[in-house]
């Protein structure tokens, strides 16, 4: 690669990262639109009772909001780590990034459905499929960057495997929950909660995800 082309491709990283951060921030902010303000009438005492009943009836929305904050936040952290290590961009990387961001924005819709119809198989499957698609897109993004030498060459092989494995884990759990949802919606959603603890297993196998230059965990068990 010529020096000029190298500089040209490296300039795209900052713009891509900044644009991506903006999409993540907007998606996270718009999640609160799932909450609606009720229009109640009556005396203060009546309003207290009615408002408290209304808030308690929104438990599904609170849970879906918390879950989506976790999902979007986790993918933002992964995206942030990824683009700190990517030195150059190419057309395919930019297209994959746009696809990943489009899917992140789409999470808002199944989140709202989960808040209202979270006990149904349809809403559960749709949410799981959307989050699974987000994970696949982000995994493809990292895979492409590694395969095409867009990543800092100093990044260790064990870290590359660690990042790939962690990236695959979340979509695998959510996609695996789809057939489970047809048997039990509650069991499928418990699988999503369990995904929050998967990183402990990766840490014991590969070491900290925060050290991209260490070979810790590269030896077989």
Buried (B, 14 or more C-beta within 10 A) or exposed (E): EEEEEEEEBBEBBEEBBEBBBEBBEEBBEBBEEBEEEEEEEEEEEEEEEBEEEEEEEBEBBBBBBEBBBBBBEBBBEBBEBBBEBBBBBBEBBBEBBBBBBEBBBBBBEBBBBBBBBBEBBEBBBBBBBBBBBBBBBBBBBBBBBBEEEBBEEEBBEBBBBBBBBBBBBBBBBBBEBBEBBEEEBEEBBEBBEEBBEBBEEBBEBBBEBEBBEBEBBBEEE
